[in-house]
Amino acid sequence: MVILGRTIGLDLDLSTLPIDNIVPEPLRAVASVDDFLARLPEYDDYFDNLRNEAVAQQQVLRYVGVVDAKGSSVKLSR
């Protein structure tokens, strides 16, 4: 989204991109991929709930990026 926004002339960097992150906060701070994958099963219920909420609304989970050229903003949300 940052690259796309820059391409159309917006002054952006990663710190200006708000992200609706689906990864639980404790997992964002793990030291390695191995640690992340080892702890991931602890959050099976969390991810099942996200998926069930989406299915109940006839939706799926995915990230969607929005570039607002008129408002000079970008965002990444689920």
DSSP file (Angstrom, degrees, kcal/mol; ACC not computed):
  #  RESIDUE AA STRUCTURE BP1 BP2  ACC     N-H-->O    O-->H-N    N-H-->O    O-->H-N    TCO  KAPPA ALPHA  PHI   PSI    X-CA   Y-CA   Z-CA
    1    1 A M     >        0   0    0      0, 0.0     4,-2.9     0, 0.0     5,-0.2   0.000 360.0 360.0 360.0 -39.0    0.0    0.0    0.0
    2    2 A V  H  >  +     0   0    0      2,-0.2     4,-2.7     1,-0.2     5,-0.2   0.936 360.0  47.2 -62.6 -45.5    2.9    2.3    0.8
    3    3 A I  H  > S+     0   0    0      2,-0.2     4,-2.2     1,-0.2    -1,-0.2   0.924 113.5  47.9 -62.9 -44.3    4.5    1.7   -2.6
    4    4 A L  H  > S+     0   0    0      2,-0.2     4,-1.3     1,-0.2    -2,-0.2   0.929 112.7  49.0 -62.0 -44.9    1.2    2.2   -4.4
    5    5 A G  H  <>S+     0   0    0     -4,-2.9     5,-2.6     1,-0.2     3,-0.4   0.908 111.2  49.4 -61.0 -42.5    0.5    5.4   -2.5
    6    6 A R  H ><5S+     0   0    0     -4,-2.7     3,-1.8     1,-0.2    -1,-0.2   0.883 104.1  60.5 -63.2 -37.5    4.0    6.7   -3.2
    7    7 A T  H 3<5S+     0   0    0     -4,-2.2    -1,-0.2     1,-0.3    -2,-0.2   0.841 105.9  46.7 -59.8 -33.8    3.5    5.9   -6.9
    8    8 A I  T 3<5S-     0   0    0     -4,-1.3    -1,-0.3    -3,-0.4    -2,-0.2   0.315 130.2 -94.2 -94.3  10.5    0.5    8.3   -7.1
    9    9 A G  T < 5S+     0   0    0     -3,-1.8     2,-0.2     1,-0.3    -3,-0.2   0.539  74.8 142.6  99.5   7.3    2.4   11.0   -5.2
   10   10 A L      < -     0   0    0     -5,-2.6     2,-1.1    -6,-0.2    -1,-0.3  -0.588  53.2-125.6 -81.5 145.3    1.5   10.5   -1.6
   11   11 A D        +     0   0    0     -2,-0.2     2,-0.3    61,-0.1    -1,-0.1  -0.759  54.8 149.7 -90.8  95.4    4.2   11.1    1.1
   12   12 A L        +     0   0    0     -2,-1.1     2,-0.3   -10,-0.2    61,-0.0  -0.874  26.5 173.1-130.0 155.9    4.1    7.8    2.9
   13   13 A D    >   -     0   0    0     -2,-0.3     3,-2.0    -7,-0.0     4,-0.3  -0.909  53.8 -86.7-146.5 177.5    6.2    5.4    4.9
   14   14 A L  G >  S+     0   0    0      1,-0.3     3,-1.3    -2,-0.3   -12,-0.0   0.803 123.3  61.7 -59.7 -29.2    5.4    2.2    6.9
   15   15 A S  G 3  S+     0   0    0      1,-0.3    -1,-0.3     3,-0.0    -3,-0.0   0.688 100.5  55.1 -71.5 -15.2    4.7    4.3   10.1
   16   16 A T  G <  S+     0   0    0     -3,-2.0    58,-0.4     1,-0.1    -1,-0.3   0.405  87.4  92.5 -95.0   2.4    1.9    6.0    8.3
   17   17 A L    <   -     0   0    0     -3,-1.3     2,-0.2    -4,-0.3    58,-0.2  -0.821  66.7-152.1-101.3 100.6    0.1    2.8    7.3
   18   18 A P        -     0   0    0      0, 0.0    58,-2.4     0, 0.0     2,-0.4  -0.525  14.9-161.6 -69.7 136.6   -2.5    1.8   10.0
   19   19 A I  B     -a   76   0A   0     -2,-0.2     2,-1.4    56,-0.2    58,-0.2  -0.981  22.3-146.6-126.2 127.2   -2.9   -2.0   10.0
   20   20 A D        -     0   0    0     56,-2.4     2,-0.3    -2,-0.4    58,-0.1  -0.750  35.5-156.1 -85.7  89.6   -5.8   -4.0   11.5
   21   21 A N        -     0   0    0     -2,-1.4     4,-0.1     1,-0.1    -2,-0.0  -0.532  22.6-165.8 -80.3 127.9   -3.6   -6.8   12.5
   22   22 A I        +     0   0    0     -2,-0.3    -1,-0.1     2,-0.1    28,-0.1   0.594  64.3  98.6 -85.4 -10.5   -5.1  -10.3   13.0
   23   23 A V  S    S-     0   0    0      1,-0.1     5,-0.1     2,-0.1    -2,-0.1  -0.654  85.7-112.6 -79.0 125.0   -2.1  -11.6   14.8
   24   24 A P    >>  -     0   0    0      0, 0.0     3,-1.2     0, 0.0     4,-1.0  -0.246  27.0-113.2 -57.0 144.2   -2.6  -11.5   18.6
   25   25 A E  H >> S+     0   0    0      1,-0.3     3,-0.9     2,-0.2     4,-0.6   0.852 113.0  55.8 -49.7 -46.6   -0.4   -9.0   20.4
   26   26 A P  H >4 S+     0   0    0      0, 0.0     3,-0.6     0, 0.0    -1,-0.3   0.841 106.2  52.2 -60.5 -30.5    1.7  -11.6   22.3
   27   27 A L  H X4 S+     0   0    0     -3,-1.2     3,-1.0     1,-0.2    -2,-0.2   0.734  97.1  67.0 -76.7 -21.1    2.6  -13.4   19.0
   28   28 A R  H << S+     0   0    0     -4,-1.0    -1,-0.2    -3,-0.9    -3,-0.1   0.730 101.0  49.4 -70.1 -20.3    3.9  -10.1   17.4
   29   29 A A  T << S+     0   0    0     -3,-0.6    -1,-0.2    -4,-0.6    -2,-0.2   0.313  78.6 127.0-104.1   8.2    6.8   -9.9   19.9
   30   30 A V    <   -     0   0    0     -3,-1.0    -3,-0.0     1,-0.1     6,-0.0  -0.311  61.4-128.3 -68.9 155.0    8.2  -13.5   19.6
   31   31 A A  S    S+     0   0    0      1,-0.1     2,-0.3     2,-0.0    -1,-0.1   0.755  77.6   9.3 -78.2 -27.1   11.9  -13.8   18.9
   32   32 A S  S  > S-     0   0    0      1,-0.1     4,-2.4     0, 0.0     5,-0.1  -0.940  71.9-105.7-149.6 167.7   11.8  -16.1   15.9
   33   33 A V  H  > S+     0   0    0     -2,-0.3     4,-3.0     2,-0.2     5,-0.2   0.898 120.1  55.2 -61.9 -41.0    9.6  -17.9   13.4
   34   34 A D  H  > S+     0   0    0      1,-0.2     4,-2.2     2,-0.2    -1,-0.2   0.914 109.0  46.7 -60.2 -43.3   10.1  -21.1   15.3
   35   35 A D  H  > S+     0   0    0      2,-0.2     4,-2.0     1,-0.2    -1,-0.2   0.914 112.1  51.4 -63.5 -42.9    8.8  -19.5   18.5
   36   36 A F  H  X S+     0   0    0     -4,-2.4     4,-1.5     1,-0.2    -2,-0.2   0.950 112.8  44.3 -58.3 -50.9    5.9  -18.0   16.6
   37   37 A L  H  < S+     0   0    0     -4,-3.0    -1,-0.2     1,-0.2    -2,-0.2   0.845 111.3  54.2 -65.8 -33.9    4.9  -21.4   15.1
   38   38 A A  H  < S+     0   0    0     -4,-2.2    -1,-0.2    -5,-0.2    -2,-0.2   0.863 115.5  39.3 -67.0 -35.6    5.4  -23.2   18.4
   39   39 A R  H >< S+     0   0    0     -4,-2.0     3,-1.7     1,-0.2     4,-0.3   0.633  91.9  89.6 -89.2 -15.2    3.0  -20.8   20.2
   40   40 A L  G >< S+     0   0    0     -4,-1.5     3,-2.2     1,-0.3    -1,-0.2   0.849  77.7  61.7 -54.5 -41.6    0.5  -20.5   17.3
   41   41 A P  G >  S+     0   0    0      0, 0.0     3,-1.5     0, 0.0    -1,-0.3   0.757  90.4  70.6 -59.8 -21.7   -1.7  -23.4   18.5
   42   42 A E  G <  S+     0   0    0     -3,-1.7     3,-0.2     1,-0.3    -2,-0.2   0.728 100.6  48.1 -62.9 -19.8   -2.4  -21.5   21.8
   43   43 A Y  G <> S+     0   0    0     -3,-2.2     4,-2.3    -4,-0.3    -1,-0.3   0.120  72.8 113.2-110.6  18.8   -4.5  -19.1   19.6
   44   44 A D  H <> S+     0   0    0     -3,-1.5     4,-2.6     1,-0.2     5,-0.2   0.906  80.3  49.7 -57.6 -42.5   -6.5  -21.7   17.7
   45   45 A D  H  > S+     0   0    0     -4,-0.3     4,-2.4    -3,-0.2    -1,-0.2   0.900 108.8  53.1 -63.7 -40.2   -9.7  -20.5   19.5
   46   46 A Y  H  > S+     0   0    0      1,-0.2     4,-1.9     2,-0.2    -2,-0.2   0.937 113.4  42.0 -58.9 -48.7   -8.9  -16.9   18.7
   47   47 A F  H  X S+     0   0    0     -4,-2.3     4,-2.5     1,-0.2    -2,-0.2   0.855 111.6  55.3 -70.9 -34.8   -8.5  -17.6   15.0
   48   48 A D  H  X S+     0   0    0     -4,-2.6     4,-3.0    -5,-0.2    -1,-0.2   0.908 107.9  50.2 -61.4 -40.9  -11.6  -19.9   15.0
   49   49 A N  H  X S+     0   0    0     -4,-2.4     4,-2.5     2,-0.2    -2,-0.2   0.916 109.8  49.7 -63.6 -43.4  -13.6  -17.1   16.4
   50   50 A L  H  X S+     0   0    0     -4,-1.9     4,-1.9     1,-0.2    -2,-0.2   0.933 114.5  45.1 -59.1 -45.7  -12.4  -14.7   13.7
   51   51 A R  H  X S+     0   0    0     -4,-2.5     4,-2.8     1,-0.2    -2,-0.2   0.919 112.3  50.7 -65.4 -44.0  -13.2  -17.2   11.0
   52   52 A N  H  X S+     0   0    0     -4,-3.0     4,-2.4     1,-0.2    -1,-0.2   0.878 109.0  51.9 -63.8 -37.8  -16.6  -18.0   12.5
   53   53 A E  H  X S+     0   0    0     -4,-2.5     4,-0.9     2,-0.2    -1,-0.2   0.913 112.1  46.6 -62.6 -42.2  -17.5  -14.3   12.7
   54   54 A A  H ><>S+     0   0    0     -4,-1.9     5,-2.9    -5,-0.2     3,-0.8   0.937 112.4  49.0 -65.5 -46.6  -16.6  -13.9    9.0
   55   55 A V  H ><5S+     0   0    0     -4,-2.8     3,-2.1     1,-0.3    -2,-0.2   0.891 105.6  58.0 -61.2 -40.3  -18.5  -17.0    7.9
   56   56 A A  H 3<5S+     0   0    0     -4,-2.4    -1,-0.3     1,-0.3    -2,-0.2   0.780 110.1  44.5 -61.1 -26.1  -21.6  -15.8    9.9
   57   57 A Q  T <<5S-     0   0    0     -4,-0.9    -1,-0.3    -3,-0.8    -2,-0.2   0.184 120.6-110.5-101.0  15.1  -21.5  -12.7    7.8
   58   58 A Q  T < 5S+     0   0    0     -3,-2.1    -3,-0.2     1,-0.2     2,-0.2   0.899  82.0 117.9  54.4  44.9  -20.9  -14.6    4.6
   59   59 A Q      < -     0   0    0     -5,-2.9     2,-0.3    -8,-0.2    -1,-0.2  -0.733  55.0-136.8-127.6 176.1  -17.4  -13.2    4.4
   60   60 A V        -     0   0    0     -2,-0.2     2,-0.5    -3,-0.1    -9,-0.0  -0.903  28.3-102.4-130.2 161.9  -13.8  -14.5    4.5
   61   61 A L        +     0   0    0     -2,-0.3     2,-0.3     2,-0.0    17,-0.1  -0.760  59.3 129.8 -87.4 126.9  -10.7  -13.3    6.3
   62   62 A R        -     0   0    0     16,-0.5     2,-0.3    -2,-0.5    -2,-0.1  -0.948  56.4-102.3-165.0 156.8   -8.3  -11.4    4.1
   63   63 A Y        -     0   0    0     -2,-0.3     2,-0.4    13,-0.0    15,-0.2  -0.678  32.6-165.9 -84.5 139.3   -6.4   -8.2    4.2
   64   64 A V  E     -B   77   0A   0     13,-3.5    13,-2.6    -2,-0.3     2,-0.4  -0.994   6.2-151.1-126.9 128.3   -7.7   -5.4    2.0
   65   65 A G  E     -B   76   0A   0     -2,-0.4     2,-0.4    11,-0.2    11,-0.2  -0.797   8.1-165.4-101.1 142.3   -5.7   -2.3    1.2
   66   66 A V  E     -B   75   0A   0      9,-2.7     9,-1.9    -2,-0.4     2,-0.6  -0.992   5.7-168.0-128.3 127.6   -7.2    1.1    0.5
   67   67 A V  E     -B   74   0A   0     -2,-0.4     2,-0.8     7,-0.2     7,-0.2  -0.972   5.1-165.0-113.4 118.8   -5.4    4.1   -1.0
   68   68 A D  E  >> -B   73   0A   0      5,-3.5     5,-1.9    -2,-0.6     4,-0.9  -0.846   8.0-179.7-105.0  96.2   -7.4    7.3   -0.7
   69   69 A A  T  45S+     0   0    0     -2,-0.8    -1,-0.2     1,-0.2     3,-0.1   0.870  82.6  47.8 -65.9 -37.2   -5.7    9.7   -3.2
   70   70 A K  T  45S+     0   0    0      1,-0.2    -1,-0.2     2,-0.1    -2,-0.1   0.890 119.1  38.7 -71.4 -39.1   -8.1   12.6   -2.4
   71   71 A G  T  45S-     0   0    0      2,-0.1    -1,-0.2     0, 0.0    -2,-0.2   0.463 105.4-130.2 -89.4  -1.8   -7.7   12.1    1.4
   72   72 A S  T  <5 +     0   0    0     -4,-0.9     2,-0.3     1,-0.2    -3,-0.2   0.903  65.8 116.3  54.7  47.4   -4.0   11.4    1.1
   73   73 A S  E   < - B   0  68A   0     -5,-1.9    -5,-3.5   -63,-0.0     2,-0.3  -0.957  45.2-163.2-141.7 160.7   -4.2    8.2    3.2
   74   74 A V  E     + B   0  67A   0    -58,-0.4     2,-0.3    -2,-0.3    -7,-0.2  -0.956  10.4 179.2-134.9 156.3   -3.7    4.5    3.1
   75   75 A K  E     - B   0  66A   0     -9,-1.9    -9,-2.7    -2,-0.3     2,-0.5  -0.985  19.6-148.9-155.0 155.6   -4.9    1.7    5.3
   76   76 A L  E     +aB  19  65A   0    -58,-2.4   -56,-2.4    -2,-0.3     2,-0.3  -0.987  32.3 160.5-125.7 117.5   -4.6   -2.1    5.5
   77   77 A S  E       B   0  64A   0    -13,-2.6   -13,-3.5    -2,-0.5   -56,-0.1  -0.886 360.0 360.0-136.8 166.5   -7.6   -3.8    7.2
   78   78 A R              0   0    0     -2,-0.3   -16,-0.5   -15,-0.2   -13,-0.1   0.419 360.0 360.0 -98.5 360.0   -9.2   -7.2    7.4
